């Protein structure tokens, strides 16, 4: 199941830089993950300072 980014996102961009699939982009007020491109690897969750990305 693809990861999703919660409203806790502070738009720092750490997750986007870490995503090997390039599935994360800046959205309106927070970053978003393209579920079709997400590899479910967890790289985004491991670098997020506020724990916003989670399996969803």
C-alpha distance matrix in Angstrom:
0.0 3.8 6.6 9.4 13.1 15.3 18.9 20.0 19.7 23.2 22.7 23.8 21.8 21.1 17.4 18.2 20.8 18.5 15.6 16.4 14.8 16.6 13.7 15.2 18.3 20.8 20.5 23.0 23.5 20.3 17.9 15.0 11.9 11.7 8.2 9.9 11.1 8.6 8.7 6.5 10.0 10.9 14.2 14.2 13.9 16.7 19.1 18.7 22.0 20.9 17.4 15.9 12.5 10.1 6.5 6.4
3.8 0.0 3.8 6.6 10.2 12.9 16.5 17.6 16.7 20.1 19.2 20.4 18.3 17.8 14.1 14.6 17.4 15.5 12.5 13.7 12.0 13.3 10.1 11.4 14.5 17.0 16.9 19.6 20.2 16.9 14.3 11.4 8.1 8.3 5.3 7.8 8.5 5.6 7.0 5.3 8.9 9.3 12.0 11.4 11.8 14.8 16.7 16.1 19.6 18.6 15.4 13.5 9.9 8.6 6.0 6.1
6.6 3.8 0.0 3.8 6.9 9.7 13.4 14.1 13.2 16.6 16.1 17.2 15.4 14.9 11.3 12.5 15.4 13.6 11.2 13.4 12.3 13.0 10.0 10.0 13.1 15.0 15.1 17.6 17.6 14.1 11.8 9.4 6.9 8.8 7.1 10.4 10.3 7.0 8.6 6.2 8.7 7.6 10.1 8.6 8.6 12.0 13.6 12.6 15.9 14.8 11.7 9.8 6.2 5.2 4.2 5.3
9.4 6.6 3.8 0.0 3.8 6.5 9.9 11.3 10.6 14.1 13.8 15.7 14.4 14.6 11.3 12.5 15.8 14.8 12.8 15.6 14.4 14.1 10.8 9.7 11.9 13.0 12.4 14.5 14.3 11.1 9.4 7.1 6.0 8.6 7.9 11.6 12.0 9.4 11.9 9.9 12.2 10.6 12.4 9.9 9.7 13.5 14.3 12.4 15.3 13.5 10.9 8.0 5.4 5.6 6.1 5.5
13.1 10.2 6.9 3.8 0.0 3.8 6.8 7.8 6.8 10.4 10.4 12.4 11.8 12.3 9.7 11.2 14.6 14.1 12.9 16.3 15.6 14.5 11.7 9.4 10.8 11.0 10.5 12.2 11.3 7.9 6.8 6.1 6.9 10.4 10.8 14.5 14.3 11.9 14.4 12.6 14.0 11.7 12.7 9.4 9.1 12.7 12.7 10.1 12.5 10.5 8.7 5.2 4.2 6.4 8.7 8.6
15.3 12.9 9.7 6.5 3.8 0.0 3.8 5.3 6.1 9.8 11.0 13.4 13.8 14.5 12.5 14.4 17.6 17.3 16.5 19.9 19.4 18.3 15.5 13.0 13.8 13.1 12.0 12.6 11.0 8.3 8.9 8.9 10.4 13.7 13.9 17.7 17.9 15.5 17.9 15.7 17.1 14.4 15.6 12.3 11.1 14.6 14.6 11.3 12.7 9.8 8.5 5.0 6.3 7.6 10.3 9.6
18.9 16.5 13.4 9.9 6.8 3.8 0.0 3.8 5.3 8.3 10.0 12.9 14.1 15.4 14.2 15.8 19.0 19.3 18.9 22.5 22.0 20.3 17.7 14.8 14.7 13.0 11.4 10.9 8.6 7.0 9.2 10.2 12.8 16.0 16.7 20.4 20.6 18.6 21.2 19.3 20.6 17.8 18.5 15.0 14.0 17.1 16.5 12.9 13.4 10.3 10.4 7.1 9.5 11.3 14.1 13.2
20.0 17.6 14.1 11.3 7.8 5.3 3.8 0.0 3.8 6.4 9.2 11.3 13.1 13.8 13.1 15.4 18.0 18.1 18.4 22.2 22.3 20.8 18.7 15.5 15.7 14.1 13.4 13.2 10.3 8.4 10.3 12.0 14.3 17.8 18.6 22.3 22.0 19.5 21.7 19.5 20.2 16.9 17.3 13.9 12.4 15.0 14.1 10.3 10.1 6.8 7.6 5.4 8.9 11.0 14.4 14.5
19.7 16.7 13.2 10.6 6.8 6.1 5.3 3.8 0.0 3.8 5.6 7.9 9.4 10.5 10.0 11.9 14.6 15.2 15.5 19.4 19.5 17.6 15.8 12.4 12.3 10.6 10.6 11.0 8.2 5.6 7.0 9.5 12.0 15.6 17.1 20.5 19.7 17.6 19.9 18.3 18.7 15.7 15.4 11.7 11.2 13.8 12.2 8.6 9.0 6.9 8.0 5.3 8.1 11.2 14.6 14.9
23.2 20.1 16.6 14.1 10.4 9.8 8.3 6.4 3.8 0.0 3.8 5.6 8.4 10.0 10.9 12.5 14.5 15.7 16.8 20.6 21.2 18.9 17.7 14.0 13.3 10.9 11.5 11.5 8.2 6.6 8.4 11.8 14.6 18.2 20.1 23.3 22.1 20.2 22.5 21.2 21.1 18.1 17.1 13.5 13.4 15.2 12.8 9.4 8.8 7.7 10.1 8.5 11.3 14.6 18.1 18.7
22.7 19.2 16.1 13.8 10.4 11.0 10.0 9.2 5.6 3.8 0.0 3.8 5.5 8.3 9.2 9.7 11.8 13.8 14.6 18.3 18.6 15.9 15.1 11.3 10.0 7.4 8.8 9.6 7.1 5.2 6.0 9.8 12.7 16.0 18.4 21.3 19.8 18.4 20.9 20.2 20.2 17.6 16.3 12.6 13.6 15.5 12.8 10.0 10.5 10.3 12.0 9.9 11.7 15.3 18.4 18.9
23.8 20.4 17.2 15.7 12.4 13.4 12.9 11.3 7.9 5.6 3.8 0.0 3.8 5.7 8.0 9.0 9.9 11.9 13.7 17.3 18.3 15.8 15.7 12.1 11.3 9.5 11.9 13.1 10.8 8.8 8.6 12.2 14.3 17.7 20.1 22.7 20.7 19.1 21.0 20.4 19.7 17.1 15.0 11.8 13.0 13.9 10.7 8.6 8.8 9.9 11.9 11.0 12.5 16.2 19.4 20.6
21.8 18.3 15.4 14.4 11.8 13.8 14.1 13.1 9.4 8.4 5.5 3.8 0.0 3.8 5.4 5.3 6.4 8.8 10.3 13.8 14.7 12.0 12.3 8.9 8.4 7.7 10.8 13.1 11.8 9.2 7.4 10.4 11.9 14.9 17.6 19.8 17.5 16.1 18.0 18.0 17.2 15.1 12.8 9.8 11.9 13.0 9.9 8.7 10.3 11.8 12.7 11.5 11.8 15.5 18.2 19.5
21.1 17.8 14.9 14.6 12.3 14.5 15.4 13.8 10.5 10.0 8.3 5.7 3.8 0.0 3.8 5.6 5.4 6.4 8.9 12.3 14.1 12.2 12.9 10.0 10.8 11.0 14.0 16.4 14.9 11.9 9.9 12.3 13.0 16.1 18.1 20.3 17.7 15.8 16.9 16.6 15.1 12.8 10.1 7.5 9.6 9.8 6.4 6.3 8.3 10.6 11.2 11.0 11.0 14.5 17.2 19.2
17.4 14.1 11.3 11.3 9.7 12.5 14.2 13.1 10.0 10.9 9.2 8.0 5.4 3.8 0.0 3.8 5.4 5.1 6.2 9.9 11.3 9.8 9.7 7.2 9.1 10.2 12.8 15.7 14.7 11.2 8.4 9.8 9.6 12.7 14.5 16.7 14.3 12.1 13.4 12.9 11.9 9.7 7.4 4.4 7.2 8.4 6.3 6.1 9.4 10.9 10.2 9.4 8.2 11.5 13.9 15.8
18.2 14.6 12.5 12.5 11.2 14.4 15.8 15.4 11.9 12.5 9.7 9.0 5.3 5.6 3.8 0.0 3.8 5.4 5.4 8.7 9.4 6.9 7.5 5.0 6.3 8.2 11.3 14.6 14.4 11.3 7.9 9.0 8.8 11.2 13.7 15.4 12.7 11.4 13.2 13.8 13.1 11.9 9.6 7.2 10.5 11.9 9.8 9.8 12.9 14.2 13.7 12.3 10.8 14.0 15.8 17.3
20.8 17.4 15.4 15.8 14.6 17.6 19.0 18.0 14.6 14.5 11.8 9.9 6.4 5.4 5.4 3.8 0.0 3.8 5.8 8.3 10.2 8.1 10.1 8.4 9.5 11.2 14.6 17.8 17.4 14.5 11.4 12.8 12.4 14.5 16.9 18.1 14.9 13.8 14.7 15.6 14.0 13.0 9.8 8.5 11.9 12.0 9.5 10.7 13.4 15.6 15.4 14.8 13.5 16.6 18.4 20.4
18.5 15.5 13.6 14.8 14.1 17.3 19.3 18.1 15.2 15.7 13.8 11.9 8.8 6.4 5.1 5.4 3.8 0.0 3.8 6.3 9.0 8.4 10.0 9.1 11.5 13.6 16.7 19.9 19.3 16.0 12.8 13.6 12.4 14.4 16.0 17.3 14.1 12.2 12.3 12.8 10.7 9.8 6.3 6.0 9.4 9.1 7.5 9.6 12.8 15.0 14.1 14.0 12.1 14.7 16.2 18.6
15.6 12.5 11.2 12.8 12.9 16.5 18.9 18.4 15.5 16.8 14.6 13.7 10.3 8.9 6.2 5.4 5.8 3.8 0.0 3.8 5.5 5.4 6.6 6.8 9.9 12.8 15.5 19.0 19.0 15.6 12.0 11.7 9.7 11.1 12.6 13.6 10.2 8.5 8.9 10.0 8.7 8.7 6.2 6.0 9.7 10.5 9.9 11.3 15.0 16.5 14.9 14.1 11.4 13.5 14.4 16.4
16.4 13.7 13.4 15.6 16.3 19.9 22.5 22.2 19.4 20.6 18.3 17.3 13.8 12.3 9.9 8.7 8.3 6.3 3.8 0.0 3.8 5.7 7.9 9.6 12.5 15.8 18.5 22.1 22.5 19.2 15.5 14.8 12.2 12.6 13.7 13.7 10.0 9.0 8.3 10.5 8.8 10.2 8.0 9.2 12.7 12.9 12.8 14.8 18.4 20.1 18.3 17.7 14.7 16.3 16.4 18.6
14.8 12.0 12.3 14.4 15.6 19.4 22.0 22.3 19.5 21.2 18.6 18.3 14.7 14.1 11.3 9.4 10.2 9.0 5.5 3.8 0.0 3.8 5.3 8.2 11.2 14.8 17.0 20.7 21.7 18.5 14.8 13.2 10.3 9.7 10.8 10.3 6.5 6.5 6.8 9.8 9.5 11.4 10.2 10.7 14.0 15.2 15.3 16.5 20.2 21.3 19.4 18.1 14.9 16.3 15.9 17.4
16.6 13.3 13.0 14.1 14.5 18.3 20.3 20.8 17.6 18.9 15.9 15.8 12.0 12.2 9.8 6.9 8.1 8.4 5.4 5.7 3.8 0.0 3.8 5.7 7.8 11.5 14.0 17.7 18.8 15.9 12.2 11.1 9.0 8.8 11.2 11.1 7.6 8.2 9.8 12.2 12.1 13.0 11.4 10.7 14.3 15.7 14.9 15.7 19.2 20.3 18.9 17.2 14.5 16.6 16.9 18.0
13.7 10.1 10.0 10.8 11.7 15.5 17.7 18.7 15.8 17.7 15.1 15.7 12.3 12.9 9.7 7.5 10.1 10.0 6.6 7.9 5.3 3.8 0.0 3.8 6.7 10.4 12.0 15.7 17.0 14.0 10.3 8.2 5.5 5.1 7.6 8.2 5.3 5.6 8.4 10.3 11.3 12.0 11.4 10.1 13.2 15.4 15.1 15.1 18.7 19.1 17.4 15.2 12.3 14.1 14.1 14.7
15.2 11.4 10.0 9.7 9.4 13.0 14.8 15.5 12.4 14.0 11.3 12.1 8.9 10.0 7.2 5.0 8.4 9.1 6.8 9.6 8.2 5.7 3.8 0.0 3.8 7.1 9.0 12.7 13.5 10.4 6.6 5.6 4.5 6.4 9.3 11.0 8.8 8.2 11.1 12.0 12.7 12.2 11.2 8.8 11.8 14.2 13.2 12.5 15.8 16.1 15.0 12.6 10.4 13.0 14.0 14.6
18.3 14.5 13.1 11.9 10.8 13.8 14.7 15.7 12.3 13.3 10.0 11.3 8.4 10.8 9.1 6.3 9.5 11.5 9.9 12.5 11.2 7.8 6.7 3.8 0.0 3.8 6.2 10.0 11.2 8.9 5.6 5.6 6.6 8.1 11.6 13.2 11.5 11.6 14.8 15.7 16.5 15.8 14.6 11.8 14.6 17.0 15.4 14.2 17.0 17.2 16.7 14.0 12.7 15.7 17.0 17.1
20.8 17.0 15.0 13.0 11.0 13.1 13.0 14.1 10.6 10.9 7.4 9.5 7.7 11.0 10.2 8.2 11.2 13.6 12.8 15.8 14.8 11.5 10.4 7.1 3.8 0.0 3.8 7.0 7.9 6.3 4.3 6.2 8.9 10.9 14.3 16.3 15.0 14.9 18.1 18.6 19.3 18.0 16.8 13.5 15.8 18.2 16.2 14.3 16.4 16.3 16.5 13.7 13.4 16.7 18.6 18.5
20.5 16.9 15.1 12.4 10.5 12.0 11.4 13.4 10.6 11.5 8.8 11.9 10.8 14.0 12.8 11.3 14.6 16.7 15.5 18.5 17.0 14.0 12.0 9.0 6.2 3.8 0.0 3.8 6.0 5.3 4.9 5.7 9.1 10.9 13.9 16.3 15.8 15.8 19.3 19.5 20.9 19.5 18.9 15.5 17.3 20.2 18.5 16.1 18.0 17.1 17.2 13.8 13.9 16.7 18.4 17.6
23.0 19.6 17.6 14.5 12.2 12.6 10.9 13.2 11.0 11.5 9.6 13.1 13.1 16.4 15.7 14.6 17.8 19.9 19.0 22.1 20.7 17.7 15.7 12.7 10.0 7.0 3.8 0.0 3.8 5.6 7.5 8.7 12.3 14.1 16.8 19.3 19.3 19.2 22.7 22.6 24.0 22.4 22.0 18.4 19.7 22.6 20.8 18.0 19.3 17.9 18.5 15.1 15.9 18.6 20.5 19.3
23.5 20.2 17.6 14.3 11.3 11.0 8.6 10.3 8.2 8.2 7.1 10.8 11.8 14.9 14.7 14.4 17.4 19.3 19.0 22.5 21.7 18.8 17.0 13.5 11.2 7.9 6.0 3.8 0.0 3.8 7.1 9.5 13.3 15.9 18.3 21.2 20.9 20.2 23.4 22.8 23.9 21.7 21.2 17.5 18.2 21.0 19.0 15.9 16.5 15.0 16.1 12.9 14.6 17.5 20.0 19.2
20.3 16.9 14.1 11.1 7.9 8.3 7.0 8.4 5.6 6.6 5.2 8.8 9.2 11.9 11.2 11.3 14.5 16.0 15.6 19.2 18.5 15.9 14.0 10.4 8.9 6.3 5.3 5.6 3.8 0.0 3.8 6.5 10.2 13.2 15.5 18.5 18.0 16.9 19.9 19.2 20.1 17.9 17.5 13.7 14.5 17.4 15.6 12.5 13.7 12.3 13.0 9.7 10.9 14.1 16.6 16.2
17.9 14.3 11.8 9.4 6.8 8.9 9.2 10.3 7.0 8.4 6.0 8.6 7.4 9.9 8.4 7.9 11.4 12.8 12.0 15.5 14.8 12.2 10.3 6.6 5.6 4.3 4.9 7.5 7.1 3.8 0.0 3.8 7.0 10.1 12.7 15.5 14.5 13.5 16.5 16.2 17.0 15.2 14.6 11.0 12.5 15.3 13.7 11.3 13.5 12.7 12.6 9.5 9.4 12.7 14.9 14.8
15.0 11.4 9.4 7.1 6.1 8.9 10.2 12.0 9.5 11.8 9.8 12.2 10.4 12.3 9.8 9.0 12.8 13.6 11.7 14.8 13.2 11.1 8.2 5.6 5.6 6.2 5.7 8.7 9.5 6.5 3.8 0.0 3.8 6.7 9.1 12.0 11.5 10.7 14.1 14.0 15.6 14.3 14.4 11.1 12.8 16.0 15.2 13.1 15.8 14.8 13.8 10.4 9.2 11.7 13.0 12.4
11.9 8.1 6.9 6.0 6.9 10.4 12.8 14.3 12.0 14.6 12.7 14.3 11.9 13.0 9.6 8.8 12.4 12.4 9.7 12.2 10.3 9.0 5.5 4.5 6.6 8.9 9.1 12.3 13.3 10.2 7.0 3.8 0.0 3.8 5.8 8.7 8.0 7.0 10.5 10.6 12.5 11.9 12.3 9.8 11.7 14.9 14.8 13.5 16.8 16.1 14.3 11.4 8.9 10.6 11.0 10.8
11.7 8.3 8.8 8.6 10.4 13.7 16.0 17.8 15.6 18.2 16.0 17.7 14.9 16.1 12.7 11.2 14.5 14.4 11.1 12.6 9.7 8.8 5.1 6.4 8.1 10.9 10.9 14.1 15.9 13.2 10.1 6.7 3.8 0.0 3.8 5.5 5.5 6.1 9.9 11.0 13.4 13.9 14.5 12.7 14.8 17.9 18.0 17.1 20.5 19.9 17.9 15.0 12.3 13.4 12.8 12.2
8.2 5.3 7.1 7.9 10.8 13.9 16.7 18.6 17.1 20.1 18.4 20.1 17.6 18.1 14.5 13.7 16.9 16.0 12.6 13.7 10.8 11.2 7.6 9.3 11.6 14.3 13.9 16.8 18.3 15.5 12.7 9.1 5.8 3.8 0.0 3.8 5.5 5.2 8.5 9.0 12.2 13.0 14.5 13.2 14.7 17.9 18.8 18.0 21.4 20.6 18.0 15.4 12.2 12.2 10.6 9.7
9.9 7.8 10.4 11.6 14.5 17.7 20.4 22.3 20.5 23.3 21.3 22.7 19.8 20.3 16.7 15.4 18.1 17.3 13.6 13.7 10.3 11.1 8.2 11.0 13.2 16.3 16.3 19.3 21.2 18.5 15.5 12.0 8.7 5.5 3.8 0.0 3.8 5.8 8.4 10.2 13.2 14.9 16.2 15.6 17.5 20.3 21.2 20.9 24.5 24.0 21.4 18.9 15.6 15.6 13.7 13.0
11.1 8.5 10.3 12.0 14.3 17.9 20.6 22.0 19.7 22.1 19.8 20.7 17.5 17.7 14.3 12.7 14.9 14.1 10.2 10.0 6.5 7.6 5.3 8.8 11.5 15.0 15.8 19.3 20.9 18.0 14.5 11.5 8.0 5.5 5.5 3.8 0.0 3.8 6.4 9.1 11.2 13.1 13.6 13.3 15.8 18.1 18.8 19.0 22.7 22.7 20.4 18.2 14.8 15.3 14.0 14.2
8.6 5.6 7.0 9.4 11.9 15.5 18.6 19.5 17.6 20.2 18.4 19.1 16.1 15.8 12.1 11.4 13.8 12.2 8.5 9.0 6.5 8.2 5.6 8.2 11.6 14.9 15.8 19.2 20.2 16.9 13.5 10.7 7.0 6.1 5.2 5.8 3.8 0.0 3.8 5.5 7.8 9.4 10.5 10.2 12.3 14.7 15.8 16.0 19.8 19.8 17.1 15.3 11.7 11.9 10.6 11.4
8.7 7.0 8.6 11.9 14.4 17.9 21.2 21.7 19.9 22.5 20.9 21.0 18.0 16.9 13.4 13.2 14.7 12.3 8.9 8.3 6.8 9.8 8.4 11.1 14.8 18.1 19.3 22.7 23.4 19.9 16.5 14.1 10.5 9.9 8.5 8.4 6.4 3.8 0.0 3.8 5.3 8.2 9.5 10.6 12.5 14.1 15.8 16.8 20.6 20.9 18.0 16.9 13.1 12.8 11.1 12.8
6.5 5.3 6.2 9.9 12.6 15.7 19.3 19.5 18.3 21.2 20.2 20.4 18.0 16.6 12.9 13.8 15.6 12.8 10.0 10.5 9.8 12.2 10.3 12.0 15.7 18.6 19.5 22.6 22.8 19.2 16.2 14.0 10.6 11.0 9.0 10.2 9.1 5.5 3.8 0.0 3.8 5.8 8.4 9.4 10.1 12.1 14.4 15.0 18.7 18.6 15.3 14.6 10.7 9.7 7.7 9.9
10.0 8.9 8.7 12.2 14.0 17.1 20.6 20.2 18.7 21.1 20.2 19.7 17.2 15.1 11.9 13.1 14.0 10.7 8.7 8.8 9.5 12.1 11.3 12.7 16.5 19.3 20.9 24.0 23.9 20.1 17.0 15.6 12.5 13.4 12.2 13.2 11.2 7.8 5.3 3.8 0.0 3.8 5.6 8.0 8.9 9.7 12.2 13.7 17.3 18.0 14.9 14.9 11.3 10.8 9.8 12.7
10.9 9.3 7.6 10.6 11.7 14.4 17.8 16.9 15.7 18.1 17.6 17.1 15.1 12.8 9.7 11.9 13.0 9.8 8.7 10.2 11.4 13.0 12.0 12.2 15.8 18.0 19.5 22.4 21.7 17.9 15.2 14.3 11.9 13.9 13.0 14.9 13.1 9.4 8.2 5.8 3.8 0.0 3.8 5.4 5.2 6.4 9.1 10.3 13.7 14.3 11.2 11.6 8.3 8.0 8.2 11.5
14.2 12.0 10.1 12.4 12.7 15.6 18.5 17.3 15.4 17.1 16.3 15.0 12.8 10.1 7.4 9.6 9.8 6.3 6.2 8.0 10.2 11.4 11.4 11.2 14.6 16.8 18.9 22.0 21.2 17.5 14.6 14.4 12.3 14.5 14.5 16.2 13.6 10.5 9.5 8.4 5.6 3.8 0.0 3.8 5.5 5.2 6.8 9.0 12.5 13.9 11.6 12.2 9.4 10.5 11.5 14.6
14.2 11.4 8.6 9.9 9.4 12.3 15.0 13.9 11.7 13.5 12.6 11.8 9.8 7.5 4.4 7.2 8.5 6.0 6.0 9.2 10.7 10.7 10.1 8.8 11.8 13.5 15.5 18.4 17.5 13.7 11.0 11.1 9.8 12.7 13.2 15.6 13.3 10.2 10.6 9.4 8.0 5.4 3.8 0.0 3.8 5.5 5.6 6.3 10.1 11.1 9.1 8.9 6.5 8.7 10.6 13.2
13.9 11.8 8.6 9.7 9.1 11.1 14.0 12.4 11.2 13.4 13.6 13.0 11.9 9.6 7.2 10.5 11.9 9.4 9.7 12.7 14.0 14.3 13.2 11.8 14.6 15.8 17.3 19.7 18.2 14.5 12.5 12.8 11.7 14.8 14.7 17.5 15.8 12.3 12.5 10.1 8.9 5.2 5.5 3.8 0.0 3.8 5.5 5.4 8.7 9.1 6.2 7.1 5.0 6.4 9.0 12.0
16.7 14.8 12.0 13.5 12.7 14.6 17.1 15.0 13.8 15.2 15.5 13.9 13.0 9.8 8.4 11.9 12.0 9.1 10.5 12.9 15.2 15.7 15.4 14.2 17.0 18.2 20.2 22.6 21.0 17.4 15.3 16.0 14.9 17.9 17.9 20.3 18.1 14.7 14.1 12.1 9.7 6.4 5.2 5.5 3.8 0.0 3.8 5.9 8.5 10.2 8.0 10.1 8.7 9.9 12.1 15.4
19.1 16.7 13.6 14.3 12.7 14.6 16.5 14.1 12.2 12.8 12.8 10.7 9.9 6.4 6.3 9.8 9.5 7.5 9.9 12.8 15.3 14.9 15.1 13.2 15.4 16.2 18.5 20.8 19.0 15.6 13.7 15.2 14.8 18.0 18.8 21.2 18.8 15.8 15.8 14.4 12.2 9.1 6.8 5.6 5.5 3.8 0.0 3.8 6.3 9.0 8.2 10.0 9.4 11.8 14.5 17.4
18.7 16.1 12.6 12.4 10.1 11.3 12.9 10.3 8.6 9.4 10.0 8.6 8.7 6.3 6.1 9.8 10.7 9.6 11.3 14.8 16.5 15.7 15.1 12.5 14.2 14.3 16.1 18.0 15.9 12.5 11.3 13.1 13.5 17.1 18.0 20.9 19.0 16.0 16.8 15.0 13.7 10.3 9.0 6.3 5.4 5.9 3.8 0.0 3.8 5.5 5.3 6.6 7.2 10.1 13.5 15.8
22.0 19.6 15.9 15.3 12.5 12.7 13.4 10.1 9.0 8.8 10.5 8.8 10.3 8.3 9.4 12.9 13.4 12.8 15.0 18.4 20.2 19.2 18.7 15.8 17.0 16.4 18.0 19.3 16.5 13.7 13.5 15.8 16.8 20.5 21.4 24.5 22.7 19.8 20.6 18.7 17.3 13.7 12.5 10.1 8.7 8.5 6.3 3.8 0.0 3.8 5.9 8.1 10.1 12.7 16.3 18.5
20.9 18.6 14.8 13.5 10.5 9.8 10.3 6.8 6.9 7.7 10.3 9.9 11.8 10.6 10.9 14.2 15.6 15.0 16.5 20.1 21.3 20.3 19.1 16.1 17.2 16.3 17.1 17.9 15.0 12.3 12.7 14.8 16.1 19.9 20.6 24.0 22.7 19.8 20.9 18.6 18.0 14.3 13.9 11.1 9.1 10.2 9.0 5.5 3.8 0.0 3.8 5.6 8.7 11.0 14.8 16.4
17.4 15.4 11.7 10.9 8.7 8.5 10.4 7.6 8.0 10.1 12.0 11.9 12.7 11.2 10.2 13.7 15.4 14.1 14.9 18.3 19.4 18.9 17.4 15.0 16.7 16.5 17.2 18.5 16.1 13.0 12.6 13.8 14.3 17.9 18.0 21.4 20.4 17.1 18.0 15.3 14.9 11.2 11.6 9.1 6.2 8.0 8.2 5.3 5.9 3.8 0.0 3.8 5.8 7.4 11.1 13.1
15.9 13.5 9.8 8.0 5.2 5.0 7.1 5.4 5.3 8.5 9.9 11.0 11.5 11.0 9.4 12.3 14.8 14.0 14.1 17.7 18.1 17.2 15.2 12.6 14.0 13.7 13.8 15.1 12.9 9.7 9.5 10.4 11.4 15.0 15.4 18.9 18.2 15.3 16.9 14.6 14.9 11.6 12.2 8.9 7.1 10.1 10.0 6.6 8.1 5.6 3.8 0.0 3.8 6.4 10.1 11.2
12.5 9.9 6.2 5.4 4.2 6.3 9.5 8.9 8.1 11.3 11.7 12.5 11.8 11.0 8.2 10.8 13.5 12.1 11.4 14.7 14.9 14.5 12.3 10.4 12.7 13.4 13.9 15.9 14.6 10.9 9.4 9.2 8.9 12.3 12.2 15.6 14.8 11.7 13.1 10.7 11.3 8.3 9.4 6.5 5.0 8.7 9.4 7.2 10.1 8.7 5.8 3.8 0.0 3.8 7.0 8.7
10.1 8.6 5.2 5.6 6.4 7.6 11.3 11.0 11.2 14.6 15.3 16.2 15.5 14.5 11.5 14.0 16.6 14.7 13.5 16.3 16.3 16.6 14.1 13.0 15.7 16.7 16.7 18.6 17.5 14.1 12.7 11.7 10.6 13.4 12.2 15.6 15.3 11.9 12.8 9.7 10.8 8.0 10.5 8.7 6.4 9.9 11.8 10.1 12.7 11.0 7.4 6.4 3.8 0.0 3.8 6.0
6.5 6.0 4.2 6.1 8.7 10.3 14.1 14.4 14.6 18.1 18.4 19.4 18.2 17.2 13.9 15.8 18.4 16.2 14.4 16.4 15.9 16.9 14.1 14.0 17.0 18.6 18.4 20.5 20.0 16.6 14.9 13.0 11.0 12.8 10.6 13.7 14.0 10.6 11.1 7.7 9.8 8.2 11.5 10.6 9.0 12.1 14.5 13.5 16.3 14.8 11.1 10.1 7.0 3.8 0.0 3.7
6.4 6.1 5.3 5.5 8.6 9.6 13.2 14.5 14.9 18.7 18.9 20.6 19.5 19.2 15.8 17.3 20.4 18.6 16.4 18.6 17.4 18.0 14.7 14.6 17.1 18.5 17.6 19.3 19.2 16.2 14.8 12.4 10.8 12.2 9.7 13.0 14.2 11.4 12.8 9.9 12.7 11.5 14.6 13.2 12.0 15.4 17.4 15.8 18.5 16.4 13.1 11.2 8.7 6.0 3.7 0.0
